[in-house]
């Protein structure tokens, strides 16, 4: 779930940057752009940590 959310947020960030560079306007602004990118990074880190925890717990059981 967190990995999918991070992908969606990152694609939103990339789309925002592309729209801003092509149209010359920033729909969200600099702070909004930073928040989107930070949220994408945090969601990605949470997804990786959860996957690592699951892999470690499966390794401990076997």
Order of alpha helices (4+ residues) and beta strands (2+ residues): alpha-alpha
